[in-house]
Amino acid sequence: MSFQLPANNIPSYRGRFAPSPTGPLHFGSLVAAVGSFLEARSRGGEWLVRMEDLDLPRVVAGAAADILRTLEALGLYWDGPVMFQSARDEAYRAALAELEKIGAVYPCACTRKEIADSAIGGIDSPIYPNTCRGGLLSGRQGRAMRVRTDAGSVGFDDALQGGISQVLEKEVGDFVVRRADGLFAYQLAVVVDDAEQSITHIVRGADLLDSTPRQIYLQRLLGLPTPAYLHLPVAVNARGEKLSKQTLAPAVTAANPAAVLFEALAFLGQLPPAELKDADPDTFWQWAMANWRADRLPARRTMMR
């Protein structure tokens, strides 16, 4: 597998929407779909769809097909074939082998309980205490594979949220790229897939903002280009919880496409006229594409629906 993009035929703008098929499309995911779609189309770019079905134990049978049907019913048409992460193990194995070749990863025998008992809190999980960094202890067998982080700062300028910087060693720690159950971790898969699909711009929810420095770190290790990033505000409920299957977010229905699309567009600060609520999908998208303004997006990490 090559980890460099082809020199020719790279589009000036190629975006993507990458839902996890753990249930039907809900409003929070729709916001990401609408935002990424309009940012791509308003700039004459391509918009791809990828199913992040890597975590097989969490995948709901039929959810991927249901999400795709809903997108089509709402007029969110994508370019090219849909990529499924569940069919990409060979590519992820090749990336892991490259990381092993350059000494960037190591096997880890620690259980979650062992880490929790000795680690301090990090950005989104306990910081690994480097127990296995110098080699496995006698009698222990490697379960997961971790990336060696360092004390350097990894930063980027998000098009909406501004400058973001992390010292991974201090704030995140050595992170997993292949899990103890043998499944590849999201951080590695998303980097490999974005490169494979020649993604130039990533528009997604701000719940993934803190993951971005890890992905940039992996891009650098693998010699891959770094896309431009724009992280949209995440829709939350009255308790401040992200809308998701776990928080019982209702499924998006296509019974009245313009009404639900209108709500997503308003959430994104685009000031759609009231009559757009009753428009047919073609009329809705004509207005939305002609009037999309990224500078109207709310520069917040979360917003109540």
C-alpha positions as CSV (number, residue, x, y, z in Angstrom):
1,M,0.0,0.0,0.0
2,S,1.3,3.5,-0.8
3,F,0.9,6.2,1.8
4,Q,1.3,9.1,-0.7
5,L,-1.5,10.5,-2.7
6,P,-1.2,10.4,-6.5
7,A,0.4,13.5,-7.9
8,N,-2.3,14.1,-10.4
9,N,-6.1,14.2,-10.4
10,I,-6.4,15.5,-6.8
11,P,-9.5,17.7,-6.7
12,S,-9.2,21.2,-5.3
13,Y,-12.0,20.4,-2.8
14,R,-13.1,16.9,-1.8
15,G,-15.1,16.6,1.4
16,R,-16.9,13.7,3.1
17,F,-19.5,12.6,5.6
18,A,-18.7,9.6,7.7
19,P,-21.5,8.4,9.9
20,S,-21.3,5.4,12.2
21,P,-24.1,2.9,11.5
22,T,-25.0,2.3,15.1
23,G,-28.6,3.4,14.5
24,P,-30.6,5.6,12.2
25,L,-29.6,9.1,11.2
26,H,-30.4,11.6,13.9
27,F,-30.4,15.4,14.0
28,G,-26.8,15.7,15.2
29,S,-25.5,13.6,12.4
30,L,-27.8,15.5,9.9
31,V,-26.2,18.8,10.9
32,A,-22.7,17.4,10.1
33,A,-24.1,16.0,6.8
34,V,-25.7,19.3,5.8
35,G,-22.7,21.4,6.8
36,S,-20.1,19.2,5.0
37,F,-22.4,18.9,1.9
38,L,-23.0,22.6,1.5
39,E,-19.4,23.6,2.2
40,A,-18.3,21.2,-0.6
41,R,-21.0,22.0,-3.1
42,S,-20.8,25.8,-2.6
43,R,-17.2,25.5,-3.5
44,G,-17.7,23.3,-6.6
45,G,-16.2,20.4,-4.8
46,E,-17.0,16.7,-4.4
47,W,-18.8,15.1,-1.4
48,L,-18.2,11.5,-0.5
49,V,-19.9,9.2,2.0
50,R,-18.0,6.7,4.2
51,M,-19.5,4.3,6.7
52,E,-17.4,4.1,9.8
53,D,-18.5,0.6,10.7
54,L,-15.1,-0.3,12.1
55,D,-16.5,-1.1,15.6
56,L,-18.4,-4.1,14.6
57,P,-19.9,-4.9,18.1
58,R,-21.7,-1.5,18.0
59,V,-23.0,-1.7,14.4
60,V,-26.7,-2.2,14.0
61,A,-27.8,-4.5,11.2
62,G,-29.5,-2.5,8.4
63,A,-28.5,0.9,9.8
64,A,-26.0,1.7,7.0
65,A,-28.6,1.1,4.3
66,D,-31.2,3.1,6.3
67,I,-28.8,6.1,6.6
68,L,-28.1,6.0,2.9
69,R,-31.8,5.9,2.0
70,T,-32.5,8.9,4.3
71,L,-29.7,10.9,2.8
72,E,-31.1,10.2,-0.7
73,A,-34.6,11.1,0.4
74,L,-33.4,14.4,1.7
75,G,-31.5,15.2,-1.6
76,L,-28.1,14.7,-0.1
77,Y,-26.5,12.9,-3.1
78,W,-22.9,11.9,-2.9
79,D,-20.1,11.3,-5.4
80,G,-18.6,7.9,-6.1
81,P,-19.1,4.6,-4.2
82,V,-19.6,4.5,-0.5
83,M,-16.6,3.3,1.4
84,F,-17.1,0.8,4.3
85,Q,-14.4,0.6,6.9
86,S,-15.3,-3.0,7.7
87,A,-13.8,-3.9,4.3
88,R,-10.5,-2.0,4.8
89,D,-8.5,-4.3,7.2
90,E,-5.8,-4.8,4.7
91,A,-5.1,-1.1,4.3
92,Y,-5.0,-0.6,8.1
93,R,-2.7,-3.6,8.5
94,A,-0.4,-2.0,6.0
95,A,-0.4,1.3,7.8
96,L,0.3,-0.4,11.1
97,A,3.2,-2.3,9.5
98,E,4.6,1.0,8.3
99,L,4.4,2.4,11.9
100,E,6.1,-0.7,13.2
101,K,8.9,-0.4,10.6
102,I,9.8,3.1,11.8
103,G,9.5,2.2,15.5
104,A,6.5,4.4,16.1
105,V,4.4,1.8,17.9
106,Y,4.7,-0.9,20.5
107,P,2.7,-3.7,22.0
108,C,0.8,-3.1,25.2
109,A,-0.4,-5.8,27.7
110,C,-2.3,-3.5,30.1
111,T,-6.0,-4.0,30.8
112,R,-8.4,-1.1,31.1
113,K,-8.5,-1.6,34.9
114,E,-4.8,-1.6,35.2
115,I,-4.6,1.7,33.3
116,A,-7.4,3.2,35.3
117,D,-5.8,2.3,38.6
118,S,-2.5,4.0,37.8
119,A,-3.2,6.7,35.2
120,I,-4.3,10.4,35.5
121,G,-7.1,11.9,33.5
122,G,-6.4,13.1,30.0
123,I,-8.4,15.0,27.4
124,D,-10.9,12.2,26.8
125,S,-9.5,9.1,28.6
126,P,-6.9,8.2,31.2
127,I,-3.3,9.0,30.1
128,Y,-1.4,5.8,29.6
129,P,1.3,5.5,32.2
130,N,3.9,4.1,29.7
131,T,4.0,0.7,31.5
132,C,4.9,-1.2,28.4
133,R,6.7,1.5,26.5
134,G,10.1,0.1,27.3
135,G,9.1,-3.5,26.6
136,L,6.6,-6.0,27.9
137,L,7.1,-7.1,31.5
138,S,8.1,-10.8,32.1
139,G,5.2,-13.1,31.5
140,R,3.0,-10.5,29.8
141,Q,1.7,-10.8,26.3
142,G,0.9,-7.8,24.1
143,R,-2.8,-7.1,23.5
144,A,-3.1,-3.7,21.9
145,M,-0.7,-1.6,19.8
146,R,0.1,2.0,21.0
147,V,1.7,5.0,19.2
148,R,4.7,6.6,20.9
149,T,3.9,10.3,21.5
150,D,6.4,13.0,22.2
151,A,6.7,16.3,24.0
152,G,6.3,18.3,20.8
153,S,3.2,20.5,20.2
154,V,0.8,19.4,17.5
155,G,-1.4,22.3,16.3
156,F,-3.7,23.4,13.5
157,D,-5.9,26.3,12.6
158,D,-9.6,25.2,12.5
159,A,-11.6,27.2,10.0
160,L,-14.3,27.8,12.6
161,Q,-12.9,27.0,16.1
162,G,-9.6,28.8,15.7
163,G,-6.1,27.7,16.7
164,I,-5.9,24.3,18.5
165,S,-2.8,22.9,20.0
166,Q,-1.9,19.8,22.1
167,V,1.2,18.3,23.6
168,L,0.1,14.7,23.0
169,E,2.6,13.1,25.5
170,K,1.3,15.3,28.3
171,E,-2.4,15.7,27.4
172,V,-3.3,12.4,25.6
173,G,-0.5,9.9,26.1
174,D,0.5,7.0,23.9
175,F,-2.7,6.1,22.2
176,V,-4.1,2.9,20.8
177,V,-4.1,2.2,17.0
178,R,-5.1,-1.5,17.3
179,R,-7.3,-2.6,20.1
180,A,-6.9,-5.6,22.3
181,D,-9.8,-7.3,20.5
182,G,-7.9,-7.1,17.2
183,L,-10.0,-4.3,15.8
184,F,-8.2,-1.2,14.4
185,A,-8.8,2.0,16.3
186,Y,-10.7,5.0,14.8
187,Q,-7.7,7.3,14.9
188,L,-5.7,5.1,12.5
189,A,-8.6,4.1,10.2
190,V,-9.8,7.7,9.6
191,V,-6.3,8.9,8.7
192,V,-5.7,6.0,6.2
193,D,-9.2,6.4,4.7
194,D,-9.0,10.2,4.3
195,A,-5.7,9.7,2.4
196,E,-7.1,6.9,0.3
197,Q,-10.1,9.0,-0.7
198,S,-7.9,12.1,-1.4
199,I,-9.9,14.2,1.1
200,T,-8.8,17.8,1.1
201,H,-11.3,19.3,3.6
202,I,-12.9,17.8,6.6
203,V,-16.1,19.3,8.0
204,R,-17.5,17.4,11.0
205,G,-18.7,17.9,14.6
206,A,-16.6,19.5,17.3
207,D,-16.9,16.4,19.4
208,L,-13.9,15.2,17.2
209,L,-11.9,18.4,17.6
210,D,-9.7,17.0,20.4
211,S,-9.0,13.9,18.2
212,T,-7.6,15.9,15.4
213,P,-4.0,16.4,16.8
214,R,-3.7,12.6,17.1
215,Q,-4.8,12.3,13.5
216,I,-2.3,14.9,12.3
217,Y,0.4,13.2,14.3
218,L,-0.3,9.9,12.5
219,Q,-0.5,11.7,9.1
220,R,3.0,13.0,9.8
221,L,4.4,9.6,10.8
222,L,2.9,8.0,7.7
223,G,4.0,10.8,5.4
224,L,0.4,11.7,4.5
225,P,-1.0,15.2,3.7
226,T,-3.1,17.0,6.3
227,P,-6.5,18.2,5.1
228,A,-8.1,21.5,6.1
229,Y,-10.5,21.2,9.1
230,L,-13.7,22.9,10.1
231,H,-15.5,21.6,13.2
232,L,-19.2,22.4,13.5
233,P,-21.0,22.9,16.8
234,V,-22.5,19.7,18.2
235,A,-26.2,19.5,18.8
236,V,-26.9,18.8,22.5
237,N,-30.1,18.3,24.5
238,A,-31.3,20.3,27.5
239,R,-28.9,18.3,29.8
240,G,-25.9,19.2,27.7
241,E,-25.7,15.7,26.3
242,K,-24.7,15.1,22.7
243,L,-27.6,13.9,20.6
244,S,-27.0,10.2,19.9
245,K,-28.5,6.8,20.1
246,Q,-27.3,6.6,23.7
247,T,-29.3,9.8,24.6
248,L,-32.3,8.6,22.7
249,A,-32.1,11.1,19.9
250,P,-35.1,10.5,17.6
251,A,-34.4,9.3,14.0
252,V,-34.6,11.8,11.2
253,T,-37.5,11.1,8.9
254,A,-38.0,12.1,5.3
255,A,-41.7,12.6,5.5
256,N,-41.2,16.4,5.2
257,P,-37.7,16.8,3.9
258,A,-37.6,20.6,3.8
259,A,-38.8,21.0,7.4
260,V,-36.0,18.9,8.9
261,L,-33.4,20.4,6.5
262,F,-34.6,23.9,7.4
263,E,-34.0,23.2,11.1
264,A,-30.5,21.9,10.4
265,L,-29.7,25.0,8.2
266,A,-31.0,27.3,10.9
267,F,-28.9,25.5,13.6
268,L,-25.9,26.3,11.4
269,G,-26.7,30.0,11.4
270,Q,-27.7,30.3,7.8
271,L,-31.0,32.3,8.3
272,P,-33.2,30.5,5.9
273,P,-36.5,32.2,5.0
274,A,-39.6,30.7,6.6
275,E,-41.2,29.7,3.2
276,L,-38.3,27.3,2.7
277,K,-39.9,25.0,5.3
278,D,-42.5,24.0,2.7
279,A,-40.3,23.9,-0.3
280,D,-39.6,20.8,-2.4
281,P,-36.0,19.4,-1.9
282,D,-34.7,20.9,-5.2
283,T,-35.9,24.4,-4.4
284,F,-34.5,24.0,-0.8
285,W,-31.0,23.0,-2.0
286,Q,-30.9,25.7,-4.7
287,W,-31.5,28.3,-2.1
288,A,-29.1,26.7,0.4
289,M,-26.2,26.4,-2.1
290,A,-26.7,29.9,-3.4
291,N,-26.8,31.4,0.1
292,W,-24.4,29.3,2.1
293,R,-22.1,31.4,4.2
294,A,-19.4,29.7,6.3
295,D,-18.8,33.0,8.1
296,R,-22.3,32.7,9.6
297,L,-21.5,29.4,11.4
298,P,-21.6,29.7,15.2
299,A,-18.0,29.4,16.5
300,R,-19.1,27.1,19.4
301,R,-18.4,23.6,20.3
302,T,-21.9,22.8,21.4
303,M,-25.4,24.2,20.9
304,M,-28.8,23.2,22.2
305,R,-31.1,22.0,19.6
